Amino acid sequence: MLLYYISDRTQFSGTESFRRDRLLEKIAEAARCGVDYIQLREKDLPARELEALAREAVQVVEENALRKAGKREAGTGLLINSRTDVALAAGASGVHLRSDDIAPSAVRRIWNPGGARSASTSLSAREVPPAPATVVVSCHTAREVGRAAEEGADFAAVAPVFEKRDSPLKSPAGLETLRQACRHKIAVFALGGVSLANVALCRDAGAAGIAAIRLFQDHDIGEVVQRLRG
């Protein structure tokens, strides 16, 4: 099961400096425990502050990546919410797009504007293009998931699958929508109200993984990972 931690530093109490430190601690914990992807979803930050935080997060992920016998065993990808420019500048692994965002194909053109080069082309270290972007798209219907697959996204995140306690008036997509979404040729994350109590329902509906904020941020991530994968 793929695991995807989505950040929200505003859920931590204290000063802004303390909240940023707590968030980076959680990101380090997630990387050490082998969480597959982390989304930096601090949408209230100005671009410059977001980039600075993203650079710190990238460094933290690299320093805490799960290792075995001195070698990196499993990589954790750090994704930036919506901002392809910030993701590139910070050296992140990719982006998580809104349902009404630019197309995944546009992200890939921005990510590597030079496109494919001839194998004989000589490149300096500075000219080597970044690794291919990982692109996740938020979706609310099976049709949106199908469009994300057609446009070349790597993953779709269907949300909200379950009712969220902080958004009780927002109707959940439900397990049937998740089940229909998982019929498309793209890996799907179940997002929204996911807990240890209902994660099996997501798996049985066909989800490749789950994505959450509180499930990871409010608990010991090592214990959560062990229960989800053990």
Helices and strands as residue ranges (DSSP letters): E 2-6, G 9-11, H 16-32, E 37-40, H 47-64, E 66-68, E 71-74, E 77-81, H 84-90, E 94-97, H 104-111, G 125-127, E 134-139, H 142-150, E 155-158, H 174-181, E 187-191, H 199-204, E 209-212, H 214-217, H 221-229
